[in-house]
Every structure is written in structure tokens, then in C-alpha cells.
Amino acid sequence: MTRRLPARLPGTGLVLRPFSPEDEPLVAQALADTEIVRWALGAHLHQLPADERAAQWLRTRLVAWSDGVPDFAITDPNTNDLTGYIGLRRIHNGNAEVGSWIAPWARGRGLAVNALLTAAGWALTPASHSGMGLHRIALHHSIDNPASCTVAAKAGLLLEGIMRQATTDHTGTRYDSHLHARLATDPTPRERVPTPS
């Protein structure tokens, strides 16, 4: 099903927009980061030579967007430069999972929380009010990745439990995962992280 997606979603200190082919150099820089490689790079990309990963990763995002699947570039509102990624996947029956990363040069500015607040707020808003009309947004992360736990909590995704050995890193090692979720009927989170000017 093709969904009507927004051209831009403004948030605190950021703008979410579709990816473009021009993002490839910054995507390549981000995908060289050890934390992104460990937690956010799929096994299929690990099988590619490092210098081919960004093009393939970006190609997947561009196709997803054209199919109505929201994979947003997190960007600087002043320069439009890429600072990260946030996307919704496994969209079915009013549910979706969120995945994201922040480029190493943009960390420490609250972008992960603000991007999640922006994307989830839009996704959980009824379609009649220009949202996606979803009921539930879930996020799961390895318990060895506590930064994701902090981001989820600040963005109003409640901790629901532990999924045993549900996450693998780039080596195939399995980890227990925390499962967080936010429902459309949950109170709207008030957290907004100030971003440096």
C-alpha cells in the first residue's frame, strides 16, 4: 500500500526529510562509525566491501520511500546536511518498529530524542490530521546499548520487558533486548532536548 508521506517534518533542532542521492558521502562517513556498524548495519551489508555499503544502504532507503515506507534523513535545519537516520519498518495492522542512528559528528545534541519524538508524533497522529494513523510504535535494542534505552524513555516509549537473545551485532553475537513502545493513546511526551545553536 502506498502511503502519503510528508516532504519535511520539522522538529526541535532538526528537520526530517527524504534521503537523496546527494547524501551518499555523509552516509558513507556515518557507516564507518563502529557503533553504527555494530548495532545498525544489517548482516547483508556486512557482506559487502566497506566502500560499497553506503550506496547500497542509501538505495534501499530511496526505494523504501518511493514505496511509501518512511525512512527519514535527520538533517540540520540550517544547512540541510545529514546528521542521522530514523525510519519505520514492519508496518502492519497499525503497528511499526523504529530504527535510527545519529552520525558521530552530531551526537550529544539531543537529536536522537527529538527525531524520535518528531517521527513517532507524526506516525501516531490520525491520517485525518495529516499523520500516519498508526496505533503502536515499538523500539527494541540490545541491553548492551544503554544509550538507546535513554532515548526511548525520554521520547515516551515505555519499557515493556526483555526479549531474550533477540538482537545480534555485526559478528552474529546474540544479546537480550529491551522492548519499548508508545501507543497513540499514551500521553504526549513533554520532553524536548534543547539543541546548541
Buried (B, 14 or more C-beta within 10 A) or exposed (E): EEEEBBEEBEBBBBBBBBBBEEBBEBBBBBBBBEEBBBBBBBEEBEEBEEEEBBBEBBEBBBEBBEEEBBBBBBBBBEEBEBBBBBBBEEBEEEBBBBBBBBBBEBBEBBBBBBBBBBBBBBBBBEEEEEBBBBBBBBBBBBBBBEEBBEBBBBBBBEEEEEBEEBBBBBEEEEBEBBBBBBBBEBEEBEBBBEBEE
